Amino acid sequence: MSYYQRHIFFCVNDRGPGSERPSCNLCGSVQAREYAKKKIKKLGLSGEGKVRVNQSGCLDRCEEGPVCVVYPEGTWYTYVDETDIDEIVESHLAGGKVVDRLKI
């Protein structure tokens, strides 16, 4: 058995404001990750056998971002605000149900 039931990785890559390609950090991904982490803890979903919130470098889906990915399912999401993060946490991470409207 895996140590965690699920991992969610938030891309926090930052290419800088003059880059030819977008980057997730410029879309608020660091704040989104922190929000998700606090929500996971508040709901009692963190720790062994539960959910781990991680950050990553570039996940190379920049034009679809900001992005996060949930494993082991390999489900890719984009999001706009905390309401979207709430839905990913409550539906997918807590309930195991993919959020189709945010899925890439």
WOKABEL-V836640 format. One record per residue. N is the residue number from 1. OMEGA is omega in whole degrees, -180 to 180 (NA if undefined). Layout:
n & omega
N & OMEGA
N & OMEGA
//
This chain:
n & omega
1 & 178
2 & 179
3 & 177
4 & 176
5 & 179
6 & 170
7 & 168
8 & -180
9 & 176
10 & 173
11 & 178
12 & -179
13 & 179
14 & 178
15 & -177
16 & -173
17 & -177
18 & -175
19 & 177
20 & 179
21 & 177
22 & 174
23 & -173
24 & -178
25 & 179
26 & 177
27 & 176
28 & -176
29 & 178
30 & 178
31 & 179
32 & 178
33 & 179
34 & 178
35 & 180
36 & -179
37 & 179
38 & -180
39 & 178
40 & 179
41 & -179
42 & -179
43 & -180
44 & -177
45 & -178
46 & 176
47 & -177
48 & 178
49 & -177
50 & -173
51 & 174
52 & 177
53 & -178
54 & 170
55 & 177
56 & 169
57 & -176
58 & 176
59 & 173
60 & 171
61 & -170
62 & -177
63 & 179
64 & -168
65 & 5
66 & -176
67 & 169
68 & -180
69 & -179
70 & 175
71 & 22
72 & -176
73 & -177
74 & -180
75 & -179
76 & 179
77 & 163
78 & -176
79 & -179
80 & -172
81 & -178
82 & 177
83 & 177
84 & 179
85 & 177
86 & -178
87 & 177
88 & -179
89 & -174
90 & -177
91 & -173
92 & -174
93 & 179
94 & -173
95 & 179
96 & -178
97 & -180
98 & 177
99 & -173
100 & -175
101 & 180
102 & -177
103 & 175
104 & NA
//
